[in-house]
Amino acid sequence: MARLTKTSQVLNIFLYSCVFLCSFTKLASASVELDEDNWRQILDGEWMVEFYAPWCPACNALSPAWQELSNIAQKKNLGLRAGAVDVTKSPGLSGRFVVTALPTIYHVKDGVFRQYKGPRDADSMADYVERGRWKQTEAIPSWKSPDSLQMGLVAHFFKLSQALRGVHETLMETYGMPMWGSYLIFAVATICIGAILGLLLVCLIDVMYPPRKPEKVMISRAEAEKRRQLSGKKDDDDQELINDDIVDDAENSDAEKNSPSDTSEDDKEKSGAGDEAPSNDAPEVRKRRPRKAD
């Protein structure tokens, strides 16, 4: 019985030690691992978020300072939490935060984002939070904020590009397809998808804005007869004007043929003295009648 009692005591001490070590390890952990599913928790409270990659030497050099920052925040009760994002596992977040270099550090307080560009040691980062030096850093504008709709679309494009890259590597490594063959498949798929999307867009526009049909105006039979008579009269007037033009053009051409400028110099000499008195045989020029108003 004594041995059993000692054994139970040893087991209890071992369990308590495990619980204590686990709790201490949790407190001393470098950061909270963030991904596409749980990243929105940084919108509440104050956070320092690091974007890293396992293959990045600068990120590995920052790891001890990041762990110390978490311990300092716990000791001083700064209310600060540290988070980390692996861009190889969460490419959408790298696009949402527009991460162009590694490591990249963001300060987040109550949903307002600022990029930290100060020294990368633990004391400087803790001082940045403790003394409120983050107020001197310009906040990211709302249109570029990671929680905005447009940056959400950018995140989806980044995830799509990562998926396409995975398909490209699968075609080359698993199926042994050459690089140009994979690019050809992507080019044909892009053209087909673009044509389909264009067709859907045209159909959508036709549905939203259908073409207007000409409106039919109903008139009485008397009105229709009146319009027909007016149109017939107008046609007669137009024909009369055309005939008048033809007659006038013909008379003008005859007058030009019989004009004095066309006579020869011999006829002028014969007429001699007859030039003093006007001849009664001169052709009479007919004046053109004015056209009727439409």
Summary of the structure (lengths in Angstrom):
residues: 294
radius of gyration: 47.7
end to end distance: 131.0
largest distance: 172.7
contacts: 673
relative contact order: 0.06
helix: 61%
strand: 10%
